Amino acid sequence: MRMTVIGTGYVGTVHAACMADIGHEVLGIDIDAERVASLAAGRAPLHEEGLDPLLARGVASGRLRFSTSLTEAARFADLHFVCVGTPQRRDGEGCDLRFVDAVIEELGPPLRQGALVVGKSTVPVGTAARLQRRLTELAPGTEVAWNPEFLREGAAVADTMRPERLVLGTSSAWADEVLREVYAPMLRAGVPVFSADTATAELVKVASNAFLATKISFVNAMAEVCDAAGADVTVLARAMGADTRIGPRFLEPGLGFGGSCFPKDIRAFATRAEEIGAGPAVAFLHEVDRINTRQRTRTVDRARALLGGDFTGRRIGVLGAAFKPGSDDVRDSPALTVAAAAAAEGATVRVHDPQALDNARTVRPELTYALDVPKACEGADLVLHLTQWPEYRALSPAALAAVVRTPLILDARNCLDGRAWGAGGWTYHALGRPAPATGGVS
């Protein structure tokens, strides 16, 4: 099939490359000419496992091209996926839909009758219906559908090629059939598909994110209780996760969630629910958000306490800048928030990350960055483990102890082997776990 993908950020780049790889002819569209040139040369503008070879293969095959022209997009195909950003509004917690609206305004007039515009961006419920009314004015005989993405950064290519489910939000059997043809290889492989109206499709995405965010904040709330009670949240979480009704995934205590999705999506969901008269039903999401934000403050407070109550003049080595492993994304990164807070209180902070250093420098230029872990931790009074990259779990505690001033570590992600670090000469602390009495493992 011929299709366009409008917006070549995280979602759009992955979607375009994957659709080309399964045999479709794809034209990617973006207003950023520099990004378009990079993509046309087969270079991804972001780090994502498996994306670079997929992108290069699509470009080399001729099935994947890029342009800055929506007029060209309308001429190229009658199927258009909209993947532009929907950030949080600057004047509130709702969703900023200006980029989605701009696509409809510019793409609509040149569209041919029978065109299908498919949203993949995360939007408030009711957006597709509103866009349909406007598109009907601009281009009669066209239709809007919604096909939300459920990508995990760091596993987006796999999630696109082998999704856990597909949700097709349409208002006609014809549009549903078109989308089933798009995803025919996935359907033949047995991927579950859910046909729905557009409002339900929009809600599936935000409801899923809200549930996962709630699960993360719940276990972090339990970490606070464990700190107060002298209990161990890691054992508590494993025991809870053994219950098949609960499950272990996303029940991992630590620094909390960040990135471009969960924080802004739960705020936008709560805001939209209030607008349509269902605010009390999701009022708990405000506390989910507060718990998540509090994890960052708790980490800073714990780090300060470990240094005797004052960051001034202390050296801190930070392991991790990305909001999660497998990504170079630092948007709303808990790791960078904690690092910047310590620096603002007078600490000398040096940060390492396997992939996100360039993006981190742009967002937090006041911090110092290191290309390797020993350099980041050299002379440190405290090491903070803030992003759970596998590279950090593979470190030799004894070797790293030789470069720091004080072998003291706060594992804010609760995923290092505390016993191994204790045996390597470190005093190991973690959130939600009892502090060691005389050094060793909490």
Buried (B, 14 or more C-beta within 10 A) or exposed (E): BEBBBBBBBBBBBBBBBBBBBBEBBBBBBBBBEEBBEBBBEBEBBBBBEBBBEBBBBBBEEEBBBBBBBBEBBBBBBBBBBBBBBBBBBEEEBBBBBEBBBEBBEBBBEBBEEEBBBBBBBBBBBBBBBBBBEBBBEBBEEBBBBBBBBBBEBBBBBBBBBEBEEBBBBBBEEEBBEBBBEBBEEBBEEEBEBEBBBBBBBBBBBBBBBBEBBBBBBBBBBBBBEBBEEEBBBBEBBEEBBEEEEBEEEBBBBBBBBBBBBBBBBBBBBBBBBBEEEEBEEBEBBBEBBEBBBBBBEBBBEBBBEBBEEEBEEBBBBBBBBBBBBBBBBBBBBBBBBBBBBBBEBEBBBBBBBBBBBEBBBEBBEEBBBBEEBBBBBBEBBBBBBBBBBEBBBEBEBBEBBEBBBBBBBBBBBBBBBBEBBBBBBBBBBBBBBBBBEEEBBB
